[in-house]
Amino acid sequence: MGCQSQKQKPQSESSLPSVEQEKENYGIPEELVLLPLGTTLPVTQFREIWAYLVAGREHALDLSHPITDLVYFGAEVDSYGKLTDIPNFRNVASFPGRKHFVAQSNSRSLTHFILKEGSTERQELIRDLLEASRPYDGLQINFEYVPAKSGDAFLSFLKELRAGLGNKMFTIAIAARMRTLENDVYDYAKIAPVVDRMLVMAYDEHWSTSAPGPIASMGWCQRVAKYSLDTIGTEKLIMGLPFYGRSWGHTNVNRAYIYSTIEEVKEEQKINDIQRENGIPLFRYNLPLSVTVYYEDDYSLSARLEMYKKMGVISVGFWRLGQEIPSFWQVIGRE
């Protein structure tokens, strides 16, 4: 790193933002009354508590945690439409609750290809998904990149899986919405009748290339939850919460330069030492870096849970095990 981080003075209680300031700055709903910072909210047990476990990180699973449904992540679809990276069921066989197999597809062009109705690739993928789900209690589909023209094919794909799963649970992880969008491939109202649960990924409100901000601010989450409750209904809805945080730097110097810009940089940074590597000129310089980090702790998580509980949400899910503050389980696990 080109610069050393500086220690910051800890905030005194008097310098911490007031509840009113928190509501103004971060969109905390007026009806959500927060306790003073440093305490935890009295979160009551939810009917279902779902949690994702990534294959290879099985050590993050603690069987004493109050998890009802474990979602084992995650098989992928390769460039030929074949299911790959299927995790070994034996790694989670000791979990006492329901276990769900999850499959993902992370390319719009690939997803369009595998969803094409009547194609051999689609039928083989459906067969492979059903086979991989055999030892599990359910299957979850996590296709976050379905292209706009594939909406009908996606819905029929889900219906075929539903029919093939029989009595097993069929669930979907789906992008957060606050209103109905025209020609939306993730139309909540159309998908809800096909599945047993819909986990709404109410996180990544701000992402790696956006402006800095909360992963899931309270006001944004409230609007997502209200729309989800109205369109999905209480019984099928799982509100997803993040365990992770993100950082943003104030500058990103990774780019291509034309020669005139190179000269400008040399002048601004007072570069006098030009080196050569096998004849190619190069120079180095350091920049001060300001970093902003938003993250989740037991207070912010319990505040969001308390809000959801008051709104009528009865099931929640977390991405992902191993990223959380350990004391969180003492909050949600308390009767």
C-alpha positions as CSV (number, residue, x, y, z in Angstrom):
1,M,0.0,0.0,0.0
2,G,1.2,3.5,-0.8
3,C,0.0,5.1,2.4
4,Q,-0.3,4.3,6.0
5,S,-3.7,4.2,7.7
6,Q,-4.1,6.6,10.6
7,K,-5.7,5.7,13.9
8,Q,-8.9,7.6,14.6
9,K,-10.0,8.7,18.0
10,P,-12.9,6.7,19.4
11,Q,-16.2,8.6,19.4
12,S,-17.4,9.7,22.7
13,E,-21.1,9.1,23.5
14,S,-21.8,12.8,23.1
15,S,-20.4,12.8,19.6
16,L,-22.5,9.8,18.4
17,P,-25.5,10.8,16.2
18,S,-28.9,11.0,17.9
19,V,-31.8,8.9,16.8
20,E,-33.2,11.9,15.0
21,Q,-30.0,12.4,13.1
22,E,-29.9,8.6,12.3
23,K,-33.4,8.8,10.8
24,E,-32.6,11.9,8.8
25,N,-29.2,10.5,7.5
26,Y,-30.1,6.9,6.8
27,G,-33.8,6.8,6.2
28,I,-34.8,5.0,9.4
29,P,-38.6,4.8,9.5
30,E,-40.3,7.1,12.0
31,E,-42.2,4.2,13.5
32,L,-39.0,2.3,14.3
33,V,-37.9,3.4,17.7
34,L,-34.3,2.6,18.2
35,L,-32.7,2.0,21.6
36,P,-29.5,3.9,22.4
37,L,-26.4,2.8,20.5
38,G,-24.5,0.1,22.4
39,T,-27.6,-1.9,23.2
40,T,-29.4,-4.6,21.3
41,L,-33.1,-4.6,20.3
42,P,-35.4,-7.2,21.7
43,V,-35.7,-9.3,18.6
44,T,-38.2,-12.2,18.9
45,Q,-37.8,-15.6,17.2
46,F,-39.0,-15.8,13.6
47,R,-40.9,-18.8,12.2
48,E,-38.1,-19.6,9.8
49,I,-34.5,-18.5,9.8
50,W,-32.6,-19.3,6.6
51,A,-28.9,-19.0,6.1
52,Y,-26.5,-19.6,3.2
53,L,-23.4,-21.8,3.5
54,V,-20.8,-21.6,0.8
55,A,-19.2,-24.9,-0.1
56,G,-15.6,-25.1,1.2
57,R,-16.5,-23.0,4.2
58,E,-18.4,-25.6,6.1
59,H,-16.5,-24.6,9.3
60,A,-18.7,-21.5,9.5
61,L,-21.8,-23.7,10.3
62,D,-22.5,-23.9,14.0
63,L,-25.2,-26.5,14.7
64,S,-26.2,-24.6,17.9
65,H,-27.4,-21.6,15.9
66,P,-31.2,-21.2,15.6
67,I,-31.2,-21.9,11.8
68,T,-34.3,-23.7,10.4
69,D,-33.2,-23.9,6.8
70,L,-29.7,-24.2,5.4
71,V,-29.1,-23.2,1.8
72,Y,-25.9,-24.9,0.4
73,F,-24.2,-22.6,-2.1
74,G,-23.6,-23.1,-4.9
75,A,-23.6,-25.2,-8.0
76,E,-23.1,-23.3,-11.2
77,V,-24.0,-23.7,-14.9
78,D,-21.0,-23.9,-17.1
79,S,-20.6,-22.5,-20.7
80,Y,-22.1,-25.7,-22.1
81,G,-25.3,-25.5,-20.0
82,K,-24.1,-28.3,-17.7
83,L,-24.5,-28.3,-13.9
84,T,-21.1,-28.1,-12.3
85,D,-19.4,-27.6,-8.9
86,I,-22.1,-29.5,-7.1
87,P,-21.3,-29.5,-3.3
88,N,-21.2,-32.8,-1.4
89,F,-24.4,-33.4,0.6
90,R,-22.5,-35.4,3.2
91,N,-20.8,-32.1,4.3
92,V,-24.1,-30.8,5.7
93,A,-25.9,-34.1,6.5
94,S,-25.5,-33.5,10.2
95,F,-27.5,-30.2,10.1
96,P,-30.8,-31.0,11.9
97,G,-33.1,-28.6,9.9
98,R,-34.1,-28.5,6.2
99,K,-31.3,-28.5,3.7
100,H,-31.7,-26.8,0.3
101,F,-29.5,-27.3,-2.8
102,V,-29.0,-24.0,-4.7
103,A,-27.9,-23.5,-8.3
104,Q,-26.8,-20.2,-9.9
105,S,-26.2,-18.8,-13.4
106,N,-24.1,-15.7,-13.6
107,S,-24.2,-14.7,-17.3
108,R,-27.0,-13.1,-19.2
109,S,-26.0,-14.8,-22.5
110,L,-25.6,-18.2,-20.8
111,T,-28.9,-17.9,-19.0
112,H,-30.7,-17.0,-22.2
113,F,-29.1,-20.1,-23.8
114,I,-30.0,-22.6,-21.1
115,L,-33.6,-21.2,-20.7
116,K,-34.5,-21.6,-24.4
117,E,-37.8,-23.6,-24.5
118,G,-37.5,-26.9,-26.3
119,S,-33.7,-27.0,-26.3
120,T,-31.8,-30.1,-25.3
121,E,-29.6,-28.0,-22.9
122,R,-32.6,-26.9,-21.0
123,Q,-34.1,-30.3,-20.6
124,E,-30.8,-31.8,-19.5
125,L,-30.2,-29.0,-17.0
126,I,-33.7,-29.6,-15.5
127,R,-32.9,-33.3,-15.3
128,D,-29.5,-32.6,-13.6
129,L,-31.1,-30.1,-11.1
130,L,-33.7,-32.6,-10.1
131,E,-31.1,-35.3,-9.7
132,A,-28.7,-33.1,-7.6
133,S,-31.6,-32.2,-5.4
134,R,-32.5,-35.8,-4.5
135,P,-30.8,-35.9,-1.1
136,Y,-32.0,-32.5,-0.1
137,D,-35.3,-31.2,1.2
138,G,-35.5,-28.5,-1.5
139,L,-34.1,-26.8,-4.5
140,Q,-33.4,-23.0,-4.8
141,I,-32.8,-21.2,-8.1
142,N,-30.5,-18.1,-8.0
143,F,-30.4,-16.8,-11.5
144,E,-29.6,-13.1,-11.1
145,Y,-28.9,-12.4,-14.8
146,V,-32.0,-13.4,-16.7
147,P,-32.2,-11.1,-19.9
148,A,-35.3,-9.2,-20.5
149,K,-36.4,-11.3,-23.5
150,S,-36.2,-14.5,-21.5
151,G,-38.9,-13.7,-19.0
152,D,-41.5,-16.1,-20.3
153,A,-38.9,-18.9,-20.7
154,F,-37.7,-18.3,-17.2
155,L,-41.2,-18.7,-15.8
156,S,-41.9,-21.9,-17.7
157,F,-38.5,-23.2,-16.6
158,L,-39.5,-22.6,-13.0
159,K,-42.9,-24.4,-13.6
160,E,-41.1,-27.4,-15.0
161,L,-38.9,-27.7,-12.0
162,R,-41.9,-27.2,-9.7
163,A,-43.6,-30.2,-11.4
164,G,-40.5,-32.4,-11.2
165,L,-39.8,-31.7,-7.5
166,G,-42.9,-33.3,-6.2
167,N,-43.2,-32.7,-2.5
168,K,-39.8,-31.1,-2.1
169,M,-39.6,-27.4,-1.3
170,F,-39.0,-25.1,-4.3
171,T,-37.6,-21.7,-3.6
172,I,-36.0,-18.8,-5.5
173,A,-33.6,-16.0,-4.5
174,I,-34.8,-12.8,-6.2
175,A,-33.7,-9.3,-6.7
176,A,-35.1,-6.5,-4.4
177,R,-38.0,-4.5,-5.8
178,M,-40.0,-1.5,-4.5
179,R,-42.6,-1.4,-7.2
180,T,-43.8,-3.4,-10.2
181,L,-41.7,-2.9,-13.3
182,E,-42.9,-3.2,-16.8
183,N,-41.9,-6.5,-18.5
184,D,-39.9,-7.5,-15.4
185,V,-38.4,-11.0,-15.6
186,Y,-38.6,-11.1,-11.8
187,D,-42.2,-10.2,-11.6
188,Y,-43.1,-11.1,-8.0
189,A,-46.8,-11.7,-8.7
190,K,-46.1,-14.1,-11.5
191,I,-43.4,-16.1,-9.8
192,A,-45.0,-16.4,-6.3
193,P,-47.6,-19.0,-7.3
194,V,-44.9,-21.3,-8.7
195,V,-42.7,-21.5,-5.7
196,D,-42.9,-22.3,-2.0
197,R,-40.7,-19.4,-0.8
198,M,-39.2,-16.3,-2.3
199,L,-36.0,-15.0,-0.7
200,V,-35.9,-11.3,-1.5
201,M,-32.2,-10.2,-1.6
202,A,-32.7,-6.9,0.2
203,Y,-29.0,-6.0,0.1
204,D,-26.5,-4.4,-2.3
205,E,-28.5,-1.1,-2.3
206,H,-25.0,0.3,-2.7
207,W,-22.4,-1.8,-4.5
208,S,-18.7,-1.8,-5.3
209,T,-18.9,0.7,-8.2
210,S,-21.7,2.9,-6.7
211,A,-21.3,5.9,-4.4
212,P,-20.6,4.9,-0.8
213,G,-23.6,3.9,1.2
214,P,-25.2,1.3,3.4
215,I,-25.5,-2.3,2.0
216,A,-29.2,-2.0,3.0
217,S,-30.4,1.2,4.6
218,M,-33.4,1.0,6.9
219,G,-35.7,3.2,4.8
220,W,-34.8,1.2,1.6
221,C,-35.4,-2.1,3.4
222,Q,-38.8,-0.9,4.6
223,R,-39.9,0.0,1.1
224,V,-38.7,-3.4,-0.3
225,A,-40.4,-5.3,2.6
226,K,-43.7,-3.4,2.1
227,Y,-43.8,-4.2,-1.6
228,S,-42.7,-7.8,-1.0
229,L,-45.4,-8.4,1.6
230,D,-48.1,-6.8,-0.7
231,T,-47.1,-8.9,-3.7
232,I,-45.7,-12.2,-2.3
233,G,-47.6,-12.4,0.9
234,T,-46.5,-13.3,4.4
235,E,-46.4,-17.1,4.1
236,K,-44.0,-17.3,1.1
237,L,-41.8,-14.3,1.8
238,I,-38.2,-14.6,3.2
239,M,-36.6,-11.2,3.7
240,G,-32.8,-11.5,3.0
241,L,-30.3,-9.6,5.2
242,P,-26.6,-9.0,4.7
243,F,-23.8,-10.0,7.0
244,Y,-21.1,-8.4,4.9
245,G,-19.8,-4.8,4.5
246,R,-18.1,-2.9,1.7
247,S,-15.4,-0.3,1.4
248,W,-15.0,2.6,-1.1
249,G,-11.9,4.6,-1.9
250,H,-12.0,8.2,-3.0
251,T,-9.9,7.5,-6.0
252,N,-9.3,4.8,-8.6
253,V,-6.3,5.3,-10.8
254,N,-6.7,2.1,-12.9
255,R,-7.1,3.4,-16.4
256,A,-5.6,3.8,-19.8
257,Y,-3.7,7.1,-20.6
258,I,-2.9,9.0,-23.7
259,Y,0.6,10.6,-23.8
260,S,-0.6,14.2,-23.0
261,T,-2.3,12.9,-19.8
262,I,0.9,11.1,-18.9
263,E,2.7,14.4,-19.0
264,E,0.0,16.1,-16.9
265,V,0.4,13.4,-14.3
266,K,4.1,13.7,-14.2
267,E,3.8,17.5,-13.8
268,E,1.1,17.3,-11.0
269,Q,3.0,14.6,-9.1
270,K,6.4,16.2,-9.7
271,I,7.8,13.1,-11.2
272,N,11.6,13.4,-11.9
273,D,12.7,9.7,-11.7
274,I,11.8,7.9,-14.9
275,Q,12.9,4.3,-14.9
276,R,13.0,1.8,-17.8
277,E,12.1,-1.8,-17.9
278,N,13.6,-3.5,-20.9
279,G,13.4,-0.1,-22.6
280,I,9.9,0.7,-21.6
281,P,9.6,3.9,-19.5
282,L,7.8,3.8,-16.1
283,F,7.4,5.8,-13.0
284,R,5.7,5.4,-9.6
285,Y,4.1,7.7,-7.2
286,N,1.9,7.5,-4.0
287,L,-1.5,9.0,-3.3
288,P,-3.2,9.6,0.0
289,L,-6.3,7.4,0.2
290,S,-9.6,8.1,1.9
291,V,-11.7,4.9,2.6
292,T,-15.3,4.7,3.6
293,V,-16.6,1.4,5.1
294,Y,-20.2,0.5,5.7
295,Y,-20.9,-2.8,7.5
296,E,-23.4,-4.7,9.8
297,D,-23.2,-5.4,13.5
298,D,-25.6,-7.0,16.0
299,Y,-27.3,-3.6,16.5
300,S,-28.0,-2.8,12.9
301,L,-29.0,-6.4,12.1
302,S,-31.4,-6.5,15.1
303,A,-32.8,-3.1,14.3
304,R,-33.6,-4.3,10.8
305,L,-35.1,-7.5,12.1
306,E,-37.2,-5.6,14.6
307,M,-38.6,-3.5,11.8
308,Y,-39.4,-6.5,9.6
309,K,-41.1,-8.2,12.6
310,K,-43.3,-5.2,13.2
311,M,-44.2,-5.1,9.5
312,G,-45.4,-8.7,9.6
313,V,-42.4,-10.6,8.2
314,I,-42.2,-14.1,9.7
315,S,-39.2,-15.5,7.8
316,V,-35.7,-14.1,7.3
317,G,-32.5,-15.3,5.6
318,F,-28.9,-14.3,5.8
319,W,-26.1,-14.1,3.3
320,R,-23.8,-15.7,4.4
321,L,-22.5,-17.8,7.3
322,G,-18.9,-16.9,8.3
323,Q,-19.4,-13.2,7.6
324,E,-21.4,-12.3,10.7
325,I,-20.5,-10.7,14.0
326,P,-20.5,-13.8,16.4
327,S,-22.6,-12.1,19.0
328,F,-25.5,-11.7,16.6
329,W,-26.7,-15.2,17.2
330,Q,-27.3,-14.4,20.9
331,V,-29.7,-11.7,19.7
332,I,-31.8,-13.6,17.2
333,G,-31.7,-16.9,19.2
334,R,-33.2,-15.4,22.3
335,E,-36.8,-16.5,23.0
